[in-house]
C-alpha cells in the first residue's frame, strides 16, 4: 500500500519486507557490494514511513 501511494519505492518496500517481516538481516538480502546503498535506502524508507504514519494518526485524531 505505501509503495503504491509512493511513500516509498518498490525496492525500499522489498528491503523493509525482507528485514522486518521475514526477519532476515540486511546483509542476507543485499547483493555483494550493495549493502551500504541498501542501508541508506532502508533508513530513508523508515523515515518516510514514520512521517506517513504520523500524518495518518493526526488526520484520524482530528476526525474524532
ZINOR-V308526 format. One line per field, one symbol per residue. phi: phi as a letter, one per 40 degrees, with the letter a starting at -180 (. if undefined). A space follows every 50 residues. Layout:
phi=???
This chain:
phi=.ccccgcbccccccccccccccgcccccccccgbdccccccccccccccd cccccccccccccc
